[in-house]
Structure formats: C-alpha cells, structure tokens
C-alpha cells in the first residue's frame, strides 16, 4: 500500500501548476523552523499563484488534512509546521504583483511592519532595503504623527452624529430579514463627547481596545487610543488583558489549540466581563481570535476614524 504522503502528493499534482514534493529530503527540511518543534509534513507544495493555493486548501478541507503557509521559517512558535501540507510561498509567489497609485505606500500587518523596519536590512543588502526600513510605519502611529503635526483636524461635535449602518448586534431584525438600527432614520456609530458615560439605550456604540503584541514593538502602543480620544473626543476603554494566544497560525493548529486557549484565558475573561460589544484592534489575527472566544464585534480603529470623517 502506498504511503499517505505519496497519495496526497499525487492528488495535488493533478490540480496545481506549482511543485509538489513528498520525498523524505523535502519533508525533513520543512519539518523544523526557528522553534524547538519538529513536525514532519505529508508533503510540501510550492504554489505558482492564487489558483494553486485555492485548489490545495479545497483539497485539504475535503480530506481533513492540516495545511500551513511557510515564509522564511523564522517563527519561534512552530506556526509554519504541521503534519499535513506545507506551502512554500518563497519559490514562485515572491514578487509584488501590483501596487496602488504610484507605489509610494504599501499596507501590511503590524508584525510585517516590524519585520520590514527592523529585520529586513539584516537579510537583504542594498539601498532599497534601507529605504524600506527607514520609511516603514504602523498606520495608526503614522496618522497620530500627522495629527501632532497639525495635518489632521479634530472632528467637530456635530459631525459625530452620522448616518451609518451599525453592526447587527446593535440592530433589530425586520420582517423582511434585514437589520435596522435604532432609531431608524438616525443610525449613530459614534457618541458625542458630552454623551460619553450616559446610559447606552439608543443603539449607540462605545468601544474597548485590545493591544496586539507586535504593536508594542512597532511604535507608540497608545497611538490608536490617543488618536481616537484627541481627534474624535471618544473615551476608549483599554482591556489590558495580554496576548490573544493565536500567534499567527500557531493557535489555528489542532496540536496548539489548548495552549493557545490557555494563553487567551485572561483576554477571554476580560471580554466576558465587559458589557461593551465593540472591540477595536489593529491585528487581523487578534480579530479572528476575539471573535472565536467571544460574541464581540471587532473592528480596526482606522475604520472608526474613517467613518468619523465621512
């Protein structure tokens, strides 16, 4: 009977354009990263494009096979290791396909920004790497800097009332199945500063804030809170409950689920105790974890800022 790894590799070779490896050499090479863990995968896939990734993920879901994406293998939590399929994204999908406008701005997660700013120059030589390193900013830190320079003006009190669609948890369902907020003709997302602290019985939203771990190293970890307080006059309650426990794809793996949950226990308790349904955080991974361990609605702080100006 053929080995499972060979069967998986044969199946994938029929649906992807990239490379599929099931030999011992590749499997052993991709069984470790910068962590203390060692997990032997069934096979390694070097996708050519998005179509390959979609095909592999669909196959993995249908066969209940674990799958992870690997970059440089520099993670220290074993997040690029699994017993199923490992994506090697560096062989073919290693270019910027397109950029917005003139390419003067590239948007990424806080952890990626930390890598570009502090670590890129140690792996890539030349002036380009130096230029990227010197001009990498976390978004809310960048905006707060503009505000301190007088380039962003505070939102007027009367503009805090806005006709915006509130999230479903602040609405009631109509007979047609659509969600409608209260009051119907004055859907309000932000509260006026002079209303902060009054009873929340009109569908108005207040926020609590979760600080992503990587943001502590990227810049001013208070940037989002200070910006929304000073620019919009909002009172943001900080959870101060530590790490969410997800650590990229680490907490998504079955073998790490219990440990991830234990790490997130303090945050889960803080969320359960908070009567406020709306959470702000800059990290998409934190957002996924918070939505997994609670019934909260999670948004990026910049969305609130954008809606305050719209």
N, C-alpha and C positions, 0 to 999 in steps of 0.2 A: 504494500500500500504506500502510495506516495506521501511524502511529508506534507504537513499542512502548509508550511511556508511556500513550498513549490506550487501547491494548488492555488494559493492566494495570488502568487506572482503570475501564474499562467492566466488566471481570470483577469487580473488587472492589465496585463499586457495586451489584451484584446480590446480594452476600452480607453487606453491612454496613449498619447503620442510621445510622451517622455520616456525615461528609462525606468525599468523595474528590476530590482536586484533581490535575489533570495539566497545567494551564496553565503557561506559562512563568513568570509572575509568582510563583506559589507555589513552583515548583521552584527558582527562583533564590533566593528568600527563605530556603528551607530548605537551601541548599547550603553555608552557612557557619555557624560558631559563633564562640566566642571564640579559636579556634585560628588557625593560619596556613593551614589547609587549606580547599580548596573542592571539593566533590564534588556534582555535580548528580544528584538522585534522579529516578527514573522517575515517582513520584507521591507525594503526601502524604495520609495518612489521619488524620482526627480521630475516633477511636472513641468511641462513646457508652457502651459498657460492656464487660465481660469477654468477652461473646459475640462482639463485633466483633473484639477482639484475637485470640481463638482462631481465628476464621474467616480473618483476614488471615495469621496465622502458618501455618495449614494450607495456604493458597494459596501462600504464599511457599516453603514446603518442597516442595510438589509441582512448582512451576515453577523451583526453584533460583534464586529471587530474594532478594537480601540484604534484611534488614529491621532497623531500629534504632528505639529509642524516644527521643524528644526531650523534654526538660523545658523549662528556660529558655534552653537553647542557650548556657550559660555555661562549658561544658567547654573546656579548653585543649589537649586531646589529640585532638580530632576524633572523639570517641566517639559523637556524635549525628549523624554524617554517613555516608551510604552511597549507592551507585549504584542502589539498588532502591527500597524502600518506607520512608518515614519516618513514624513515629507521632507525631502532635502530641497529647500527653496533657493539654494545658492547657485545651483548649476545653470539653470536657464532663466529663472524669474529673478534676475539680479539687476534689472535696469528700471529707470523711471520712464514709464511709457509716455506720460503726458503731464503737463503742469498747467495750472490756471494762469491766465493773463500772461505776464512776461516772465514767470518763473521766479519772481522775487520772494515768494512766500511758499513754504511747504508746511503742511499741518500734520502733526503726529501726536501720539500719546505722550504723557509725562515721562514714562520710562524710556521711550525712544529719544526724547529730547535730552534726557540725561546722558544717554549713550553718545549722541551727536556732539554734545557740548564737551563732555569730559573724557570720553574714551576713544572716539573716532581717530583723533590725531595719533594715538598710540598704535593703531593698526594700519592706517593709511597715511602715507607721507605726501608732501607737496602743499602748495599754497591753497588749493581748493579745499582740502580737509581743514586747514587752518581757518580759512574764510568761513566755512560752515560752522566750525566750533565757536568762533567769535561772534557769530550772528544767530545763535540758537536761543530762543526764549520760550518759556512756558507762556501760554496765551494770556491767562489772567494776570500774570506778572507783567507782561508786556502792556496790557491795557491799563493796569494800575500805574505803570510808569508814565503813560501818556496823560493820565488823569492828573498826576502830580506835576506834570509839565504844563498843565492848563489846556491841553489839547482835547480833553473830554469835559463837557459841561454837565453839571448836575441836572438830574431830571426834575422838572417842576412838579410841585404837589398835584396840580390839577391834571397832569398827564399820567399820574399813577392809576387813574381810572381808565381802563382800556377795554374795548370790545374784542376780547379774545376768548377763544373756546377753552374752557377749563378742562382738566383731565377728568376722566369718567368718574373717579371716586368722589368728585365734588358735584356731581350731577345726578339727576333722576332720569330714569328711562321713560320715554313717552310711549303712547300706544303703538306707534309705528316702529318701535325698537331703537329709535335714535336717542342719543343722550343730549339732554338740555340742562344748562346750568341755571342757578338762581341768582338774581331774578332774570327771567328770560331775555329781556331787552338790555340788560346791563351786566354782561358776564365780566367779572372782575378778577384779574390774576394777581395783581399787587395791591397792597394796602397803602393808604396814605400814611405818612409818618405819624400824624396826630391820632390815627386809629390803632396803632400798634398797642397790643395789650388788651384791647376790648374783646368781648366775647365773640367767637367765630361762629356765628349762626346764619351767615348770609352767603355761604359758598366761597368766601374769600380765602386765599391761600397764604399760609405762613410756611417758613422753611426751617429745617435743621440741616446742618452741614457735616459731611464726613470727609476727613482729610486723607487722601491717598498717601501711602507710604513714600512712593518715589517723589512726590511733590515736596517733601521735606528737604530733599537734597537738590532739587532743581532751582529753587529760589525762595522768595518770601512765601512761606506756607500760609500766611494770613491774607494773601493778596485778594482772593475771591471774597472773603468775608468783609474785608475793609472796603473793597470797591463797591459792593452792594450796599453797605452801610453808609458810606460817604457820598456815593454818587446817586443812589436811589432812596436813601433815608430809611432803609429796611433794617429790622432787627433780626439777625440770623443767629439761631441757637446752635452752638457747636456741640457735637456729640462727644468728642474726645474719648472715643471708645477703642482706639487701637486699630490693628490690622484687620482687614476683612477676611484674610485667610486664603484667598483664591490664588494669589501669586502667579498671575498669567494663566497658563493651562495646568498648573500643578494641581489645583483643587478640583479640576474637572475630571481627573483620572480616578478611577474606582479605588485604586490602591491608596490614594491620598485623601479620600473623601472624609474619613473620620478625623484625621489630623487637621484638615482644613476647617472642619466644623468646630473642633476644639479651639482653634485659633480665633475663629469668628464668634465664639460664645459671648464674649464681652460686648461686642458690637450688636449682636442679636438681642441681648438683654436691654441695651440702651434703646434700641429701636422699639422694642415691645413696651417699654415704659413711656416713650414719647407719644403724646396724643396727636402730634402733628404728622400728617400723612405724607408730606412732601419733603424729599431729601435732595440736597444738592451735593454733587461730587464731580470732580474733573475726569475721573478714570472710568473707562468703559467696563473694565473687569470688575471694579468695585460696584458699579451699577448692576451688573449681572448677579453678583453675589448677594447684594442687598435685596434685590427683587426675588432671589431664591429663598432667603431666610426670613423674609418679612412680607407684609402686604403693602409696603410703601411704594410711592411713585417717585422715581429717581430721574433727575434732570441735570444737565450740565449748567453751571452758573451763567455761562455766556448766553444761554437761551433766555434766561430771565432778563439779563441786561439788554439783549436784542429786543425783547418784547416791550421793555420799558421805553425804548426809543422809537418803536414803531407806531 
